[in-house]
Amino acid sequence: MAYGNILVTTEGSIGLVQLNRPKVLNALSSALMIELGDATEAMDRDSAIHVLSFTAAARVFSAGADIDR
């Protein structure tokens, strides 16, 4: 599935989810949270995934809530 706010990949049995809103320091919007839920549920259903790792594409992991939305 294609996402607009996160990047999702796998490396063997590791699922990788990267927050990808660098212009707003990965602020957590409603859309990003929905995508995180969808991606983690999909990986949870995949019996080949044993580890889930979260990273971010910015100077910080997340600035917190996106109060502009």
C-alpha positions in Angstrom: 0.0 0.0 0.0 1.2 3.5 -0.8 1.2 6.1 2.1 1.6 9.8 2.0 3.1 10.4 5.5 5.2 7.3 6.2 7.5 5.0 4.3 7.1 1.3 4.9 9.6 -1.4 3.9 10.8 -4.8 5.1 14.2 -6.3 5.5 13.8 -10.0 6.0 11.7 -10.4 9.1 12.0 -6.7 10.2 9.3 -4.3 9.3 10.5 -0.7 9.0 8.2 2.3 9.4 9.7 5.7 8.8 7.8 9.0 9.6 8.2 11.1 6.5 7.0 14.6 7.1 10.4 16.3 7.4 9.1 19.9 6.6 7.1 19.8 9.8 9.6 17.8 11.8 7.3 14.7 11.6 4.5 16.4 13.5 1.8 13.8 14.2 -1.3 14.7 12.2 -4.5 12.7 12.1 -3.6 11.4 8.6 -0.1 10.2 9.8 -1.7 8.4 12.8 -4.2 6.6 10.6 -1.4 5.5 8.3 0.7 4.3 11.3 -2.3 2.3 12.5 -2.9 0.8 9.0 0.8 -0.1 8.5 1.3 -1.7 12.0 -1.9 -3.7 11.6 -0.8 -5.0 8.2 2.6 -6.0 9.6 1.0 -7.6 12.6 -1.0 -9.8 10.2 2.2 -10.8 8.3 3.6 -13.9 9.9 7.0 -13.2 8.3 7.5 -10.0 10.3 8.9 -10.6 13.7 10.2 -7.1 14.6 8.8 -3.6 13.9 11.1 -0.6 14.0 10.1 3.0 13.8 12.4 5.7 12.5 12.0 9.3 11.2 13.2 11.3 8.2 14.2 14.5 9.9 16.5 16.0 12.5 14.1 14.8 15.2 11.9 11.8 15.6 8.7 13.9 16.0 7.9 17.4 17.1 4.7 16.2 18.7 1.2 17.0 17.7 0.5 18.9 14.5 -1.4 21.8 15.9 -1.9 23.5 12.5 -4.4 20.9 11.4 
